[in-house]
Amino acid sequence: RNKGLTDYLLARINKQFGSNDGGLQFDLQEFVDSGKPSAFSAEAPMKVLILYKTTGGGHKASAQALKDAFELNYGRNLEVTMLDVLPLCAPPFNKSDMYYDFMVKHPFLWRGAFAWSSTKWGERVGFAWYKVGLVDNLKKLFLQTSPDLVVSVHPLLQVPSLAALKALRVQQHEPRRIPFATVVTDYTTCHATWFDKGVDKCFVPTVETREFGERRGLTSSQLVMHGLPIRPAFSMLSSNKSRLRQRLGIKRGLNTVLIVGGGDGMGPVEETCVALDNRFEGGEGQIIVICGRNKKLVKSLQKRKWSSNVVVLGFVSNMHEWMSASDCIITKAGPGTIAESLACGLPIMLNNFIPCQEAGNIPWVIDNGVGDYSNEPDEVASTVLAWFRGGLRKMRKKALGLGRPEATFQIVDDLVALIKDTKWEPFKSGIMAKDLSSKFAVTS
């Protein structure tokens, strides 16, 4: 009788959780006899799938930050995969990275597209077309990879991903479901499609984004505010600025301004550098210019003769060190760079922004007393020099207070907890109990 009961329980568990594509299948007797860990043991790695799209560099950077934090905190217990969804989209959306780059360089086009797609009508029509082909491709992806968690770091991936997960669950006739979470990577002004009531969790960086989520109908249990995910290196910064400057090969005792033009070296970088150099008195300051992938800008800056100490760099992988070695930063209003600057306690001089999603970051920086904005190089240079003559220390203190270098690890910990909670849902909801009680019901 005991053997029959054991066989039945194994059959029921495998029926509920097993699959023909690598899901849970185990034999209890074999497990006991061999002493080897089964797929049900804690030694089997949980699979996390992070979805992003290469429209701009910020989404991929956030995905990489989460992946790095997962691996640092959980190591071999997690198998984390990043995936660019762009190739899974049907034409013309599989070329949306090109369209995005074109539109942000022509602001009136981007403002129109952003505003139209944020309306209810625009959202419905847009997704009806956008979902064609993508939902089926995502469903196939989820079936093949069998993730324990799907995470989105892009505003256009909530609707198709949730539709694919729902279709997959209906197709497999299983109580087990794959949890889905959104990590919002915009700081203040958000596109409406970031927020979908079907998500398990939605991680937001600021009060402004949390309030937007509430207006979109998400509950307090769905919305979690930790901060923006940034690279784990920003939580392990060197406290000795003088020693760090020496190691980076720059002068230790000078006022140091960092100019960052984003991954593509966008914005009036050269003009700003010239304006600063003209205002720095002999030996007063130095300028670090990070041009990203803009090789033309690197060559142009290197050809110039400077009166100040000017260090010109291309793409760097140790941005956290250059930020930590600087006294303030001049950059565009990208959310990732703002979050990283705050973690380093850097006052922020904003000189450019992408319309719509970055526009709200400018008043946020100014209102919080951690920076200013101007798109005129001469005004930028004058403002920064005024900071050095008074007020920089106060701004630095405020920036450190707003910095959230631990946010990435907090998000990752909550995501792992979500996986564990979801795995037990069939038991908590009573599905397994109903199956067993119907089989072994005692009749009078």
Disulfide bonds with the S-S distance in Angstrom:
none
